[in-house]
Amino acid sequence: MPYDEPDHDDPMEFMGISLPALSADEEDEMVRCVIEEYCWIGFNDEELWKLFVNPFYQATHHFFKQRGEEHVRRLIEEVLGRPVKGPKMKVMLPVLN
């Protein structure tokens, strides 16, 4: 197999999956886990906020749009155990024509 051609049987190939609908409590727990994981690898407050504000990060951005800045702030503060400021970057929403 050439290097640049994907092997359809490769177990290490990236694969996106959809999750079943979660309850609000289950979503909160999932987001707490995401926040915790990124804290463990050294993300600071601003980097954490970027995960939620930037639409490139689809899952966390969707949660941010659905639940709002105050709810996300509360979850971040729960995980960090201290107060945090809001995002410095503006919320990026798509322009609707």
Short mmCIF file of the C-alpha atoms (twelve columns), coordinates in Angstrom:
data_MODEL
# 
_entry.id   MODEL 
# 
loop_
_atom_site.group_PDB 
_atom_site.id 
_atom_site.type_symbol 
_atom_site.label_atom_id 
_atom_site.label_alt_id 
_atom_site.label_comp_id 
_atom_site.label_asym_id 
_atom_site.label_seq_id 
_atom_site.Cartn_x 
_atom_site.Cartn_y 
_atom_site.Cartn_z 
_atom_site.pdbx_PDB_model_num 
ATOM 1  C CA . MET A 1  0.000   0.000  0.000  1 
ATOM 2  C CA . PRO A 2  1.451   3.418  -0.933 1 
ATOM 3  C CA . TYR A 3  2.031   5.811  1.952  1 
ATOM 4  C CA . ASP A 4  -0.472  8.459  0.836  1 
ATOM 5  C CA . GLU A 5  -3.388  6.109  0.157  1 
ATOM 6  C CA . PRO A 6  -5.603  5.220  3.138  1 
ATOM 7  C CA . ASP A 7  -6.055  1.596  4.035  1 
ATOM 8  C CA . HIS A 8  -9.756  0.882  4.607  1 
ATOM 9  C CA . ASP A 9  -8.903  -1.699 7.276  1 
ATOM 10 C CA . ASP A 10 -6.629  0.637  9.276  1 
ATOM 11 C CA . PRO A 11 -7.764  0.526  12.932 1 
ATOM 12 C CA . MET A 12 -6.002  3.863  13.618 1 
ATOM 13 C CA . GLU A 13 -7.962  5.793  10.994 1 
ATOM 14 C CA . PHE A 14 -9.885  8.773  12.369 1 
ATOM 15 C CA . MET A 15 -13.602 8.223  12.374 1 
ATOM 16 C CA . GLY A 16 -16.375 10.614 13.384 1 
ATOM 17 C CA . ILE A 17 -19.396 9.229  15.156 1 
ATOM 18 C CA . SER A 18 -22.661 10.712 16.304 1 
ATOM 19 C CA . LEU A 19 -23.874 10.315 19.845 1 
ATOM 20 C CA . PRO A 20 -27.434 9.607  20.895 1 
ATOM 21 C CA . ALA A 21 -29.335 12.535 22.370 1 
ATOM 22 C CA . LEU A 22 -28.090 13.231 25.879 1 
ATOM 23 C CA . SER A 23 -29.951 14.656 28.838 1 
ATOM 24 C CA . ALA A 24 -28.849 18.069 30.132 1 
ATOM 25 C CA . ASP A 25 -27.055 16.395 33.062 1 
ATOM 26 C CA . GLU A 26 -25.243 13.990 30.723 1 
ATOM 27 C CA . GLU A 27 -24.184 16.874 28.461 1 
ATOM 28 C CA . ASP A 28 -22.874 18.786 31.469 1 
ATOM 29 C CA . GLU A 29 -20.856 15.785 32.602 1 
ATOM 30 C CA . MET A 30 -19.417 15.306 29.108 1 
ATOM 31 C CA . VAL A 31 -18.383 18.978 28.994 1 
ATOM 32 C CA . ARG A 32 -16.843 18.765 32.480 1 
ATOM 33 C CA . CYS A 33 -14.737 15.842 31.218 1 
ATOM 34 C CA . VAL A 34 -13.627 17.831 28.159 1 
ATOM 35 C CA . ILE A 35 -12.663 20.792 30.360 1 
ATOM 36 C CA . GLU A 36 -10.788 18.500 32.750 1 
ATOM 37 C CA . GLU A 37 -8.857  16.792 29.934 1 
ATOM 38 C CA . TYR A 38 -7.730  20.106 28.448 1 
ATOM 39 C CA . CYS A 39 -6.736  21.406 31.893 1 
ATOM 40 C CA . TRP A 40 -4.591  18.318 32.381 1 
ATOM 41 C CA . ILE A 41 -2.682  19.063 29.188 1 
ATOM 42 C CA . GLY A 42 -2.077  22.648 30.309 1 
ATOM 43 C CA . PHE A 43 -4.773  24.833 28.740 1 
ATOM 44 C CA . ASN A 44 -5.209  28.189 30.488 1 
ATOM 45 C CA . ASP A 45 -8.528  30.025 30.909 1 
ATOM 46 C CA . GLU A 46 -8.378  31.775 27.534 1 
ATOM 47 C CA . GLU A 47 -7.502  28.556 25.701 1 
ATOM 48 C CA . LEU A 48 -10.432 26.789 27.379 1 
ATOM 49 C CA . TRP A 49 -12.800 29.551 26.287 1 
ATOM 50 C CA . LYS A 50 -11.570 29.262 22.699 1 
ATOM 51 C CA . LEU A 51 -12.797 25.664 22.657 1 
ATOM 52 C CA . PHE A 52 -16.306 26.964 23.253 1 
ATOM 53 C CA . VAL A 53 -16.325 30.277 21.376 1 
ATOM 54 C CA . ASN A 54 -14.589 29.190 18.172 1 
ATOM 55 C CA . PRO A 55 -16.923 27.356 15.744 1 
ATOM 56 C CA . PHE A 56 -13.989 25.224 14.557 1 
ATOM 57 C CA . TYR A 57 -14.543 23.126 17.703 1 
ATOM 58 C CA . GLN A 58 -18.021 21.988 16.720 1 
ATOM 59 C CA . ALA A 59 -19.130 20.009 19.774 1 
ATOM 60 C CA . THR A 60 -18.058 22.511 22.419 1 
ATOM 61 C CA . HIS A 61 -19.197 25.481 20.315 1 
ATOM 62 C CA . HIS A 62 -22.618 23.901 19.828 1 
ATOM 63 C CA . PHE A 63 -22.882 23.403 23.597 1 
ATOM 64 C CA . PHE A 64 -21.868 27.050 24.112 1 
ATOM 65 C CA . LYS A 65 -24.548 28.283 21.690 1 
ATOM 66 C CA . GLN A 66 -27.221 26.054 23.241 1 
ATOM 67 C CA . ARG A 67 -26.465 26.616 26.927 1 
ATOM 68 C CA . GLY A 68 -24.869 30.084 26.969 1 
ATOM 69 C CA . GLU A 69 -21.789 31.753 28.362 1 
ATOM 70 C CA . GLU A 70 -22.905 31.770 32.018 1 
ATOM 71 C CA . HIS A 71 -23.590 28.034 32.030 1 
ATOM 72 C CA . VAL A 72 -20.208 27.269 30.426 1 
ATOM 73 C CA . ARG A 73 -18.506 29.624 32.895 1 
ATOM 74 C CA . ARG A 74 -20.143 27.771 35.815 1 
ATOM 75 C CA . LEU A 75 -18.895 24.399 34.509 1 
ATOM 76 C CA . ILE A 76 -15.357 25.714 33.989 1 
ATOM 77 C CA . GLU A 77 -15.374 27.175 37.499 1 
ATOM 78 C CA . GLU A 78 -16.615 23.870 38.944 1 
ATOM 79 C CA . VAL A 79 -13.764 21.972 37.297 1 
ATOM 80 C CA . LEU A 80 -11.065 24.547 38.120 1 
ATOM 81 C CA . GLY A 81 -12.375 25.269 41.602 1 
ATOM 82 C CA . ARG A 82 -11.967 29.021 41.138 1 
ATOM 83 C CA . PRO A 83 -13.641 31.970 39.374 1 
ATOM 84 C CA . VAL A 84 -12.838 32.613 35.708 1 
ATOM 85 C CA . LYS A 85 -13.419 35.591 33.451 1 
ATOM 86 C CA . GLY A 86 -15.449 35.344 30.270 1 
ATOM 87 C CA . PRO A 87 -13.916 34.863 26.845 1 
ATOM 88 C CA . LYS A 88 -11.765 37.693 25.486 1 
ATOM 89 C CA . MET A 89 -12.598 36.853 21.898 1 
ATOM 90 C CA . LYS A 90 -16.016 37.638 20.524 1 
ATOM 91 C CA . VAL A 91 -18.526 34.910 19.839 1 
ATOM 92 C CA . MET A 92 -18.320 34.010 16.146 1 
ATOM 93 C CA . LEU A 93 -21.721 33.349 14.686 1 
ATOM 94 C CA . PRO A 94 -22.365 32.692 11.011 1 
ATOM 95 C CA . VAL A 95 -23.787 35.527 8.934  1 
ATOM 96 C CA . LEU A 96 -27.285 34.722 7.720  1 
ATOM 97 C CA . ASN A 97 -28.409 36.142 4.397  1 
# 
